[in-house]
């Protein structure tokens, strides 16, 4: 029996899946999906055949997938390949494609799962890599055992450029962190690691030609050339491009520690330890600056086969250029009206160097100026309008402005922002210049211990925005799938779920259980905010708290069910509101011995207001006629009082209470 073909938008509008209907959790949603009643058993008889292309990269991808399936059934699976017709999984790939991924690679695939086998076809190995992840997501289980849900999938990405910027300058991230990040990216079909390798706070790559870059600019925390090659190969194996960024002419203090002659002034210069923008800037008027950049870009581009090279170009502080006589003289002599024109002149020279080494320059939206050659790609971090403006001027663009996940945005916030929104004013030709988007994780407050919990699972929501049809926008369904995807991401070694338990143990000892419950209801404010410099250990309550704790979406889902008359949901809400109301007293009881309890006192008070308002509203829903006069005004006031005025944390749940309130009124 087949269920009717459902395109994703219809699938999401359909009634909630009942016990009889197949249920799967795919993320990102495929371009076209038909679920069927078929079930392909997963047991130790599982085998794979590769009838056409059978190259090493495909074999490694299949081996990784089989290993994960083996973990799920807790039994070894055979690694030898079967004859075509007998296999459980047939991976039929027409061509190897580029071993080093490229922007225009065809990542499409089809996947059919019947009662007897799964057939994955793809024009290139990279499509098969994407399809294997989908197959792993089709695995489900019930009383009869593990199985793959029957499906007929035709899939291809909406955008070619689906990236993550990882800033390893503010805080260094070791190779194993980068590799497991790549594993997570591959799971959700992201295809670009934008590696922000230098900034004021650190230069993170070994240069053999100019070794004082890492020797003086990194505190010894940098990647060797072998490590870079290893990461690039690891990414390529997963169909992920690695684009390096060396941010110039601003954000480059770390270069000047070993090479003060690149800037003006007498120095000595030091690695920046705090955050923001800094005055020392490259001197764009000296030939020696370009000679140095040519040497470094020439050497380091040899480590990065990607066709794109990110030059940075953001937040150039003009102070030094304005106040240096030789620079002002140069500007007059060359007819450069202001410091922006000087930056563009610098970029023209820089682009010649980048292009000489066979790379296409990418830069932040400050580089977008009228007389810049349109061969550059503009990455918009300041606004979606900036992306539209550069597309109108004929530039290829990448959108990042809405996807700053270090700003502690919720998954819903980043999910609903579209690189090409439905009301876009761009022409189809201009829209075609929008290559895609990148989530950004800037590293001010992100240590190796924290990085997984700051990236995941929210990054999966961004990944879906970049891969899936623009019509896939159902937020409650996204949260349902995100919760499952979050668990699955731990399978490849990510530690975001483990993070809370571990971090809480550091500071709460015997009260860990209390803090784990409490942390479920609070979020860091804005940037996270704990740690004005690079030396902070990031082991406080706010660092353990998650940007979008699952309780926030769970409360909202319960509220939606409760207003539909679901009494079980109403009961669950009542329990949750009671718990939220109680943390203030419970923390007070342990505050003497635990600084973290004192840190949490203010937000626990705010949370109490939400819990009490929620409790009153549940009572009113239950006993409409008995509701005390004035209760709803009181609930409103409590919610208003739950907005933090200061401090590093904010409570969740006010929006869920508002949904309930509206329904009573
Ligand atoms: C940026 O956030 N300055 C690119």
Boltz pocket constraint, residues with backbone or C-beta under 6 A from the ligand:
constraints:
  - pocket:
      binder: B
      contacts: [[A, 314], [A, 315], [A, 364], [A, 381]]
      max_distance: 6.0
